């Protein structure tokens, strides 16, 4: 399976190319240059592999939540490339990819992913390790105040993401001894978007280019 993944939802801009079982990534931490750097990074990866977009099975992107501008960049680039190459797209939750990356780095199998959503809120999602060493949702992704996010009913958990840096005191107080570790500096990467996208693609989960839309969560709440 060949997948090119794009992730620009946070401070890091990354592109990953999965060719069969081999995965290569380019990553840069220049938050204000995502729009100008992501296309160059894509071209560099494809050129290094000696292939073009038409050799891919799908494109993938971090669909959010995250920075409004950053998520929109990833969605727009994925849409444009998919249109041009007539490829399907696999949107991947940035919270799920954050949890997957944490596990990849040696983290535990139960993760509470949290990103700072500003305005006193965070983007939140619980994940458990599932089949094929892929993180699977163990609850609903939401945007809420740290006092209101839904906590898992049992088991020990570890926290990851910028939401823990901003709202860690409240979350620690709510979880108590069930919270094992916290890693607030971790960021979502295209490497993990690609890994999760491959699993989703294998299950038949993909969309057309025009359906490759960002997910902001806050819009989902206000429109629901």
C-alpha positions, 0 to 999 in steps of 0.5 A, a space after each residue: 500500500 502506498 500512501 502520502 500523508 500530510 499533517 499541518 495542524 500544529 507547530 510542526 509541518 510534516 509529510 510522510 510517504 508509506 511505500 509498502 512497509 517502508 515509511 519516510 518522513 520530512 518534518 519542520 517546526 516553522 509554524 508560519 510557513 506550513 503553506 509554503 513548505 508542505 508542497 516542497 516537502 511532498 515533492 522531495 519525498 516523492 522525488 527521493 522515492 522515484 515515484 509520482 502521485 499516480 503511483 499512490 493508492 491514496 492521500 491522507 491528511 490530519 483532518 483536525 482538530 487543531 489550528 484552524 489555519 493549519 488544518 485547512 492547509 492540510 485539507 486544501 493540499 490533500 484535496 488539490 493533489 487528489 483531484 489532480 491524480 484522481 486519488 481517494 483521500 483518508 482523513 485521519 483524526 489528529 488526536 488519534 495520530 497524536 495518541 499513535 505517535 505517543 505509543 510509537 515512542 514507547 508510550 502506554 496503550 491507553 492514552 488521553 489525547 488533549 490539544 489546547 483549544 483556547 478560550 478555556 477549552 481543549 480538544 479531547 479524545 481517549 484512545 486504546 491500543 487495538 488490532 495491529 498496534 493501532 490506536 482506536 477511539 475509546 470514546 467520543 472526541 469533543 471540545 470542552 472545558 477541562 472540568 467537563 470533558 468525559 473521562 473513561 470510567 476505569 483503568 489507568 491512563 496517560 496524557 499527551 498533548 498541549 492541552 495537558 500543558 495548559 489544563 493539566 492541573 484540572 485534569 490531574 485533579 479529576 483523574 487522581 491516581 489513575 493518571 500514570 504519566 503526562 507528556 505535554 510537548 508531544 506533537 502530531 506527525 504525518 508518520 502516524 497519520 500515514 500508519 492510521 490511514 493505511 489501516 483505515 484504507 484497508 477497511 475500505 474507509 476513504 472519501 473523494 477529494 471533494 469530501 476531504 474536509 477538515 474537522 474543527 469540533 467546535 463547529 460541530 458543537 455550535 451546529 449540533 
